[in-house]
């Protein structure tokens, strides 16, 4: 019979909700952009996501989407 759970090492992490891995070099870049724009993180995320496609880089749009999804 084929093993249905080949990688059981990740199960404890999955049970606790997993973890978010952010590249240390990229940490704080969206907050810095929001500060440069003179806005809070959520305000900047809303502005970036509502802007016309191509106004901001795809990487910045991804960061804005991440900020919206994981807002406290």
C-alpha positions as CSV (number, residue, x, y, z in Angstrom):
1,X,0.0,0.0,0.0
2,X,1.2,3.5,-0.9
3,X,2.1,5.8,2.0
4,X,-0.5,8.5,2.0
5,X,1.5,10.8,4.4
6,X,5.1,10.7,3.1
7,X,6.3,13.8,4.9
8,X,5.0,13.5,8.5
9,X,7.7,15.9,9.8
10,X,5.5,18.9,8.8
11,X,2.4,17.6,10.7
12,X,3.2,19.3,14.0
13,X,3.6,22.6,12.2
14,X,0.4,22.2,10.3
15,X,-1.5,21.3,13.5
16,X,-0.4,24.6,15.2
17,X,-1.5,26.6,12.2
18,X,1.7,26.6,10.2
19,X,4.1,29.5,10.0
20,X,4.7,32.4,7.7
21,X,8.3,32.7,6.3
22,X,9.4,36.1,5.3
23,X,12.8,36.7,3.8
24,X,14.8,38.8,6.4
25,X,16.0,41.0,3.6
26,X,12.4,42.0,2.7
27,X,11.2,42.4,6.2
28,X,9.9,45.9,6.8
29,X,10.0,47.0,3.2
30,X,6.3,47.6,2.9
31,X,6.1,49.5,6.2
32,X,8.9,51.7,4.9
33,X,7.0,52.3,1.7
34,X,3.9,53.2,3.6
35,X,5.8,55.6,5.8
36,X,7.3,57.2,2.7
37,X,3.8,57.6,1.3
38,X,2.8,59.3,4.6
39,X,0.2,56.6,5.4
40,X,-0.5,53.7,7.7
41,X,0.2,50.2,6.4
42,X,-3.5,49.5,5.8
43,X,-4.1,52.8,4.1
44,X,-1.1,52.2,1.8
45,X,-2.3,48.7,1.1
46,X,-5.7,50.0,0.1
47,X,-4.3,52.7,-2.2
48,X,-1.8,50.3,-3.9
49,X,-4.4,47.6,-4.5
50,X,-7.0,50.1,-5.8
51,X,-4.5,51.7,-8.1
52,X,-4.5,50.9,-11.8
53,X,-2.6,47.8,-12.8
54,X,1.0,48.7,-13.6
55,X,1.2,51.8,-11.3
56,X,3.0,49.7,-8.7
57,X,5.3,46.8,-9.2
58,X,3.9,43.3,-8.9
59,X,6.1,42.7,-5.8
60,X,4.6,45.8,-4.1
61,X,1.1,44.6,-4.9
62,X,1.9,41.2,-3.4
63,X,3.1,42.9,-0.2
64,X,0.0,45.1,-0.1
65,X,-2.2,42.0,-0.5
66,X,-0.3,40.3,2.2
67,X,-0.8,43.3,4.5
68,X,-4.5,43.3,3.8
69,X,-4.9,39.5,4.4
70,X,-3.0,39.4,7.6
71,X,-4.1,42.7,9.3
72,X,-4.7,42.4,13.0
